[in-house]
Amino acid sequence: MTILRILAVAIVAVAVASCSSKDTEARIAKLEGRVAELESQNGGSSTAPPAISAANNTATPEPEVKPDGPLPTFAWVQTDHDFGTINEGDI
């Protein structure tokens, strides 16, 4: 499903749950019109995602940027814990 259809279904579900019947029908009609408009702008109602050109996949990787100054560190206050006596099978 395209993102637009998922969004339309979510909006319709909210509209159905929160409005009266006439308001719901008006909102659904408006949303369906908007979805149709957006789909026509994107080249139809195809469920397949738009093709990605090979030129976009061959971008050169950016060099790793290291932050200035010391890096944050983490240390446990206590490294062990006594859980007491645990009998096998006890819940």
C-alpha positions, 0 to 999 in steps of 0.5 A: 500500500502506498503511504497516501493510501495508508494515510487516507485509511487512517484519516477515514478511520478517525473520521468514522470514529469521531463524527456523525454519519453526514459529517463522516460522508462529507469528510470521506468524499473530501479525503477520497478526492484529495487522495485521487488528486495526490495519486494523479500528481504522482503518476497514477494509482500504482501500488509499486514505489517509484523507481530509483535510478542507478545514479542515486545508488552510486553516491560516494560515501562521506568521510567519517566526522569525529567530534572534537573533545572527549567522547562520553563514557559510561561506567556501572556504579555496581557491577554485581547484584545479589538476587538472594536464594532462588529455588529451581521451579519457584515462580 
